Amino acid sequence: MTRLKDKVCVVTGAAAGIGRETVLAFLREGAGVHALDRDEAELELLAREHPGLRIARVDATDPDAVQGFHAGLDRLDVQVNCAGMVAVGRLTDCTADDWRRSLDLNMTSIFLMMRAALGLMAQAGRGSIVNIASVISSIGAAPDRFAYGATKAGVIGMTKSVALDYAAQGIRCNAICPSAVETPSMTARIEAMADSAAARQAFGARQPLGRMGTPAEIAELAVYLASDLSAFMTGGAIVIDGGAKL
């Protein structure tokens, strides 16, 4: 499996969920991977399990940390931005802190990461950026997801803008838009509900396929978008939702 052989890849939110599975999928495909997260303990555990993996504790919302990390790279072929959060509630439930944290983690982190990557990719005349958005965005809405939906719509907007502005420099930018995915954060939210069994069933029932997606399934799409097999794809908001928007 060599779809990403010799490519230098950076993945944020790499300690868990979609980010972690993307790291593992990229390693299997022959990539040299830098795994970034704020959770240093989980990164170190991941590195012990996969000795070829390079890790760095980077807060993707910190401009200096992001710029400093990229300054240490000689080249960058692929960047996957997985870091994010879900704020629960309607507009009138959304506190100023909820709004700031949603903007910081779901949008500002991607802005900073892409800005730092574009110079390296432009020098090489190639590159692929993959942003994790959501079907809860400009594609559709869900109850009690005001800040999340707004910021994930922003991710799609940033993706399309970068794709258009940098296509002539050989840089592609696409967004992956999943529906419910069974990540550790999703599991924690379900288990915190009064009737977790009913909540899990309800989340699965949102998809006509009758279940939530898995992080590994999202990671496989990230592999495709990172690879040269998707060389004619840019500016896309690719839905992977178990049929939820059919």
C-alpha positions in Angstrom: 0.0 0.0 0.0 2.0 3.0 -1.3 -0.5 5.6 -2.3 1.4 8.2 -0.2 4.9 6.8 -0.6 7.6 9.5 0.1 5.0 12.2 0.8 5.6 14.4 3.9 2.3 14.8 5.7 1.1 16.8 8.7 -2.1 15.8 10.6 -3.6 18.0 13.4 -5.9 16.6 16.1 -3.8 13.4 15.8 -4.2 12.1 19.3 -7.7 10.6 18.9 -10.6 10.0 16.6 -10.4 10.9 12.9 -7.0 12.5 13.3 -5.5 9.4 14.9 -7.0 7.0 12.3 -5.7 9.4 9.5 -2.2 9.2 10.9 -2.4 5.3 11.0 -3.8 5.2 7.4 -1.1 7.5 6.1 1.7 5.4 7.7 0.3 2.3 6.1 0.4 4.1 2.7 4.1 4.9 3.0 3.9 8.5 4.1 6.3 10.3 6.5 3.9 11.6 9.1 4.1 14.4 11.6 1.3 14.0 14.2 0.3 17.2 15.9 -1.9 17.6 19.0 -2.1 19.4 22.4 -2.4 16.0 24.1 1.3 15.1 24.5 0.7 11.9 26.5 -1.5 10.4 23.7 1.0 11.5 21.1 3.9 9.7 22.9 1.8 6.6 23.3 1.1 6.6 19.5 4.8 7.2 18.8 5.8 4.2 20.9 3.4 2.0 18.9 4.7 3.4 15.6 8.4 4.2 15.9 8.6 5.9 12.4 6.0 8.5 13.4 7.1 12.0 14.2 5.1 13.9 16.9 4.9 17.4 18.1 2.9 19.1 20.8 1.4 22.0 18.9 -1.6 24.2 19.8 -3.0 24.8 16.3 -4.8 27.9 17.6 -1.4 29.5 18.5 0.1 31.5 15.6 3.6 31.3 17.0 3.4 27.6 17.6 2.1 26.9 14.2 4.6 29.1 12.4 7.4 27.7 14.5 6.6 24.1 13.7 6.4 24.8 9.9 9.6 26.7 10.0 11.3 23.4 10.9 10.0 21.6 7.8 12.0 21.3 4.6 9.0 20.4 2.6 5.3 19.6 3.0 3.2 17.6 0.6 0.0 17.0 2.5 -1.7 18.7 5.4 -4.9 17.3 7.1 -6.7 19.6 9.6 -8.7 17.4 12.0 -8.6 19.5 15.2 -12.1 20.6 16.1 -14.9 20.7 18.8 -18.6 20.4 19.1 -20.5 23.1 21.0 -24.0 21.9 21.8 -26.9 24.4 21.9 -29.0 26.9 19.9 -28.0 30.4 19.3 -29.6 31.6 22.5 -27.7 28.9 24.4 -24.4 29.8 22.9 -22.2 31.8 25.3 -19.5 34.2 24.2 -16.9 31.6 25.4 -18.6 28.8 23.4 -18.5 31.0 20.3 -14.8 32.0 20.8 -13.7 28.4 21.4 -15.7 27.2 18.4 -14.1 29.8 16.1 -10.6 29.2 17.5 -10.6 25.4 17.2 -12.8 24.9 14.2 -11.7 27.8 12.0 -8.7 29.8 13.3 -6.6 26.6 13.7 -7.3 25.7 10.0 -6.6 29.3 8.9 -3.2 29.3 10.7 -2.3 25.8 9.5 -3.1 26.5 5.9 -1.3 29.9 5.9 1.8 28.2 7.2 1.6 25.4 4.7 1.0 27.4 1.6 4.5 28.8 1.4 6.1 25.4 1.6 3.7 23.9 -0.9 4.1 26.9 -3.4 7.9 26.5 -3.3 7.4 22.9 -4.5 4.7 23.6 -6.9 2.4 21.0 -5.4 0.4 20.1 -2.3 -2.9 18.8 -1.0 -4.8 20.2 1.9 -7.6 18.3 3.5 -9.9 20.0 6.0 -12.4 18.1 8.1 -15.8 19.9 7.9 -19.2 18.4 8.4 -22.6 17.9 6.8 -23.8 20.2 9.6 -22.5 23.3 7.8 -23.6 25.1 4.6 -24.8 21.6 3.5 -27.4 21.1 6.2 -28.4 21.8 9.8 -29.0 19.8 12.9 -30.8 20.8 16.1 -28.7 22.4 18.9 -25.6 22.8 16.8 -25.5 26.6 16.1 -21.8 27.4 16.7 -20.7 24.1 15.3 -22.7 24.4 12.1 -21.6 28.0 11.6 -17.9 27.3 12.0 -18.0 24.1 9.8 -19.7 26.2 7.1 -16.8 28.5 7.5 -14.4 25.6 6.9 -16.0 24.9 3.6 -15.8 28.5 2.6 -12.1 28.7 3.4 -11.5 25.4 1.6 -13.1 26.7 -1.6 -11.3 30.0 -1.5 -7.9 28.4 -1.0 -8.6 25.9 -3.8 -9.4 28.7 -6.2 -6.6 31.1 -5.2 -3.8 28.5 -5.3 -4.7 26.1 -8.0 -2.3 27.7 -10.5 0.5 26.9 -8.0 -0.3 23.2 -8.0 -2.0 23.2 -4.6 -5.3 21.4 -4.1 -7.7 22.0 -1.1 -10.7 19.8 -0.3 -13.0 19.4 2.6 -14.5 16.1 4.0 -18.0 16.4 5.4 -19.0 13.5 7.6 -22.3 13.0 9.4 -22.1 11.3 12.9 -18.8 9.5 13.4 -18.1 7.2 16.4 -15.1 9.1 17.8 -14.1 9.2 21.4 -15.6 12.6 21.8 -18.9 11.4 20.3 -18.8 8.4 22.7 -18.2 10.7 25.6 -21.2 12.9 24.7 -23.5 9.9 24.3 -22.4 8.3 27.6 -23.1 11.6 29.4 -26.8 11.5 28.3 -29.5 10.2 30.6 -30.3 7.3 28.3 -27.1 6.6 26.5 -28.4 3.4 24.8 -31.3 5.3 23.2 -29.0 8.2 22.3 -26.6 5.9 20.5 -29.5 4.3 18.6 -30.8 7.7 17.6 -27.5 8.9 16.3 -27.2 5.7 14.2 -30.7 6.1 12.9 -30.0 9.5 11.4 -28.2 7.7 8.6 -30.2 5.5 6.2 -27.4 2.9 6.5 -28.5 2.6 10.2 -25.2 3.4 11.9 -22.6 6.0 12.6 -19.5 6.2 10.5 -16.1 5.1 11.9 -12.9 7.2 12.0 -11.2 4.7 9.8 -13.7 5.2 7.1 -13.1 9.0 7.1 -9.4 8.4 7.1 -9.6 6.3 3.9 -11.2 9.3 2.2 -8.4 11.5 3.5 -5.9 9.1 2.0 -7.6 9.4 -1.4 -7.7 13.2 -1.3 -4.1 13.3 -0.2 -2.9 11.0 -2.9 -2.2 11.7 -6.6 -5.2 9.6 -7.5 -7.4 12.6 -6.7 -5.2 15.0 -8.8 -8.3 16.5 -10.6 -10.2 17.2 -7.4 -10.0 20.6 -5.7 -12.5 22.9 -4.0 -14.7 19.9 -3.1 -16.9 19.5 0.0 -17.1 15.7 -0.2 -20.0 14.2 1.8 -19.6 10.9 3.6 -22.7 10.5 5.6 -24.3 7.0 5.3 -27.0 8.5 3.0 -28.2 11.1 5.5 -28.6 13.8 2.8 -30.1 11.5 0.1 
